[in-house]
Amino acid sequence: MDPIVKKWSEVPFDTPVPGLDRNGFAGDHMYVAKVFLHPGCEVKVHSHPSEQMSIIVSGRIKWFLGEERREVEVTAGHVLHLPSNFPHGVIAIEETLIYDILSPVGPMGVDSQKS
């Protein structure tokens, strides 16, 4: 298989829920998404089979983690690891940029919340 080179500006955006804009692409075993969350954007608690790494590049968000919905506020410079099938959700406090990496490739939880 040959390597793939893409420019983020050429990868189409979608808006699966109000206040969340993302673009991303998949390889054979992982998916990477550039996710922009606008203040007040809420992604309801969900889970998915893929393991997820979330790298917070800028902004501030509150995560709701686990069955107990433990609240954790994170800012730029944080990295969050979510095991497969782990319940999680977010609400954006500020304009926030996150890179999400999922493995194996599969739909993001927000895809099940599309309106």
C-alpha positions, 0 to 999 in steps of 0.5 A, spaced: 500 500 500 502 506 498 502 512 503 497 517 502 498 525 503 492 530 504 492 537 506 486 538 511 484 544 507 482 539 502 478 534 506 471 536 506 467 538 513 461 535 516 456 538 522 453 531 525 450 536 531 449 543 531 456 547 534 460 541 531 464 541 525 469 536 523 473 533 517 477 527 517 480 521 514 481 513 515 487 509 514 486 501 514 486 501 522 485 508 524 481 514 523 483 521 525 478 527 525 479 534 526 474 537 531 471 544 532 467 545 538 463 552 538 461 554 545 455 550 548 456 545 543 454 538 547 455 531 544 451 527 549 454 521 552 455 515 548 460 509 547 463 506 541 467 500 539 473 504 537 479 506 542 479 513 542 485 518 543 483 526 544 488 531 543 486 538 546 489 543 541 486 549 544 480 551 548 476 548 554 471 543 554 468 539 560 468 531 559 462 526 562 466 520 563 463 513 565 457 510 567 457 515 573 458 521 568 464 524 572 465 531 570 473 533 568 474 539 565 480 540 560 484 545 556 489 545 551 495 541 552 491 535 555 490 528 552 485 523 554 485 516 552 478 513 552 478 505 552 473 501 547 466 501 549 467 507 555 461 512 556 463 519 554 460 526 552 462 533 552 460 540 552 464 546 550 465 551 554 470 555 549 471 555 542 475 548 542 479 544 537 481 537 538 484 531 534 480 525 535 484 518 533 480 512 533 482 505 532 480 501 529 476 505 524 469 506 525 463 511 526 464 516 532 459 516 537 457 523 535 455 520 528 449 516 532 446 523 534 446 526 527 439 530 527 
